Amino acid sequence: MSSLNIPQTCGVMLLPDCTLFPHGGLPLHIYEDRYREMLSDALHGSCFFAVARLLGKETDDPSLCTAPVGTMGLVRASRELDDGTSNLLLHGVIRVRFMEWLDSPYPKARIEPVPSVFEPESQSRGALEALQEAAEIVTRDLPDEVRDALTSMTAQIDDPSILADVMAQQFLHNPDERQDLLEMESAAARIAWICKKFESGAPQ
């Protein structure tokens, strides 16, 4: 993360009931003219733009209709189609707080990164084991090959805050709960919430 140069301002895609977590992937089809321009600017610049959850009907002032925290994403792959639209994969990088909405042809904001650090470090191993147990519970009804692949993936993650975000991206489906978890500043609190949520089985 320290090697990434996070811009101070970026384009923002406003999406209803959509929350992207850091370390998660989001496939997108870009077709609106304003977002085509946003994507072009991103690809000619830092390759970053953010995703914000749209709350209700979109208004001229994004601060009135979007969640205060979203996720900065890095365009990992983008393919422009013959009709000028694009398919892309956005990789979540870091939580961001939208500090000020700027005058722009597309939604654009001044942002503040919200780092996620698990503390105390001495409890990191216990947090990882608790999350891995929760992952086993939530995947127990999946086909063996899918469960084995997910188990292998989670076993390679040695940072509990990253594992919590990966699990939330993959297994948590309720839009309100996803946004609440994204906005929860304490990594330890997010981990405790996820373990409690998943201990009874597949989340709704």
C-alpha positions in Angstrom: 0.0 0.0 0.0 2.8 2.4 0.8 4.1 2.1 -2.7 0.8 3.4 -4.2 0.5 7.1 -4.9 -3.1 7.8 -3.9 -4.4 11.0 -5.6 -5.9 13.8 -3.5 -8.9 14.0 -5.9 -10.5 11.5 -8.1 -13.6 10.7 -10.1 -16.3 8.8 -8.3 -18.8 6.4 -9.7 -22.1 6.5 -7.8 -23.8 3.2 -7.7 -27.0 2.1 -5.9 -26.7 -0.7 -3.3 -23.0 -1.2 -4.3 -20.2 -1.3 -1.8 -16.7 -2.3 -2.9 -14.3 -3.4 -0.2 -10.5 -3.0 -0.3 -8.9 -6.1 -1.9 -12.2 -6.9 -3.6 -12.9 -6.9 -7.3 -15.8 -5.2 -9.1 -16.6 -5.8 -12.8 -18.1 -2.7 -14.4 -19.7 -1.8 -17.7 -19.1 1.9 -18.4 -21.8 3.3 -20.8 -22.8 6.8 -19.5 -21.1 9.7 -21.2 -19.9 11.2 -18.0 -18.4 8.0 -16.8 -16.8 7.4 -20.1 -15.0 10.7 -19.6 -14.1 9.8 -16.1 -12.6 6.5 -17.2 -10.7 8.2 -20.0 -9.2 10.7 -17.5 -8.3 7.9 -15.1 -6.6 5.8 -17.8 -4.6 8.8 -18.9 -3.7 9.6 -15.3 -3.4 7.5 -12.2 -5.8 4.7 -13.2 -7.7 5.3 -10.0 -11.3 6.2 -9.4 -13.6 5.6 -6.4 -17.0 3.9 -5.9 -19.6 5.4 -3.7 -22.9 4.0 -2.6 -25.8 6.0 -3.9 -28.5 6.5 -1.3 -31.8 7.0 -2.9 -32.2 9.2 -6.0 -29.2 11.0 -7.4 -29.2 14.8 -6.9 -27.0 17.6 -8.3 -25.2 17.6 -4.9 -23.5 14.2 -4.3 -23.0 15.0 -0.6 -26.8 14.8 -0.2 -27.3 11.4 -1.9 -24.1 9.3 -1.3 -22.6 7.5 1.6 -19.7 9.4 3.3 -17.2 6.6 2.9 -16.4 4.6 -0.3 -13.5 2.7 -1.8 -10.7 3.9 -4.1 -10.2 1.4 -6.9 -7.4 0.7 -9.3 -8.4 -0.2 -12.9 -6.8 -3.6 -13.4 -8.1 -4.3 -16.9 -10.2 -2.2 -19.3 -11.5 -3.0 -22.8 -13.3 -0.5 -24.9 -16.0 -1.9 -27.1 -17.0 -0.9 -30.7 -19.9 1.2 -29.4 -17.6 3.3 -27.1 -18.7 1.6 -23.9 -16.1 -0.3 -21.8 -15.9 -3.4 -19.7 -13.4 -3.2 -16.8 -12.3 -4.7 -13.6 -11.8 -2.4 -10.6 -9.7 -3.6 -7.8 -10.5 -2.1 -4.4 -7.4 -0.5 -2.8 -8.3 1.6 0.3 -11.3 3.2 2.1 -11.7 6.9 1.4 -13.8 9.6 3.0 -15.3 12.1 0.6 -14.3 15.5 2.0 -15.5 17.8 -0.8 -17.4 17.4 -4.0 -15.9 19.3 -6.9 -17.3 21.0 -10.0 -16.7 18.5 -12.8 -18.5 16.9 -15.8 -18.7 13.7 -13.7 -18.8 13.2 -10.0 -15.4 14.1 -8.5 -14.3 14.6 -5.0 -11.4 15.6 -2.8 -10.8 12.5 -0.7 -9.1 11.4 2.5 -7.7 7.9 2.7 -8.9 5.8 5.7 -6.1 3.2 6.5 -7.1 0.0 8.1 -4.7 -1.3 10.7 -5.4 -4.2 13.1 -4.4 -3.4 16.7 -3.0 -4.8 19.0 -0.6 -6.7 16.7 -0.1 -9.3 19.5 -3.7 -10.5 18.9 -3.3 -10.8 15.1 -2.9 -14.6 15.1 -6.0 -15.1 17.1 -8.0 -12.8 14.9 -6.8 -14.7 11.8 -7.8 -18.0 13.3 -11.2 -16.7 14.3 -11.8 -15.4 10.8 -10.6 -18.7 9.2 -13.1 -20.6 11.4 -15.9 -18.2 10.3 -14.9 -18.8 6.7 -15.1 -22.5 7.1 -18.6 -22.2 8.6 -19.9 -19.9 5.9 -18.5 -22.1 3.1 -19.5 -25.5 4.5 -22.5 -25.9 2.1 -20.5 -25.0 -1.0 -19.2 -27.6 -3.4 -15.9 -29.2 -2.3 -13.8 -27.6 -5.0 -15.2 -24.2 -4.4 -14.7 -24.5 -0.6 -11.1 -25.8 -1.1 -10.2 -22.9 -3.4 -11.6 -20.4 -0.9 -9.9 -22.1 2.0 -6.6 -22.0 0.1 -7.1 -18.3 -0.6 -7.9 -17.3 3.0 -5.0 -19.3 4.3 -2.5 -17.2 2.3 -3.6 -13.9 3.9 -1.7 -13.1 7.0 -3.3 -9.7 7.8 -6.6 -10.0 9.7 -7.8 -6.6 8.4 -7.3 -7.7 4.8 -8.9 -11.1 5.4 -11.9 -9.4 7.0 -12.4 -7.2 3.9 -12.0 -10.2 1.6 -14.6 -12.2 3.5 -17.0 -9.2 3.5 -16.6 -8.8 -0.2 -17.2 -12.5 -0.9 -19.8 -13.6 1.6 -21.7 -10.6 2.9 -24.7 -9.7 0.7 -26.9 -7.2 2.6 -26.3 -3.7 1.1 -26.8 -1.9 4.4 -24.6 -4.2 6.4 -21.9 -4.0 3.7 -21.9 -0.2 3.9 -22.0 -0.2 7.7 -19.0 -2.5 7.8 -17.1 -0.4 5.3 -17.6 2.7 7.5 -16.6 0.9 10.7 -13.2 2.5 11.5 -11.8 -0.2 13.9 -10.5 -3.2 12.1 -10.9 -5.2 15.4 -14.5 -4.2 15.6 -15.1 -5.3 11.9 -13.5 -8.6 12.6 -15.6 -9.2 15.7 -18.8 -8.3 13.7 -17.9 -10.6 10.9 -17.2 -13.6 13.2 -20.4 -13.1 15.0 -22.4 -12.7 11.8 -20.9 -15.8 10.1 -20.8 -18.1 13.1 -24.4 -19.2 12.4 -23.8 -20.0 8.7 -24.2 -18.3 5.4 -25.1 -14.6 5.9 -28.2 -13.0 4.3 
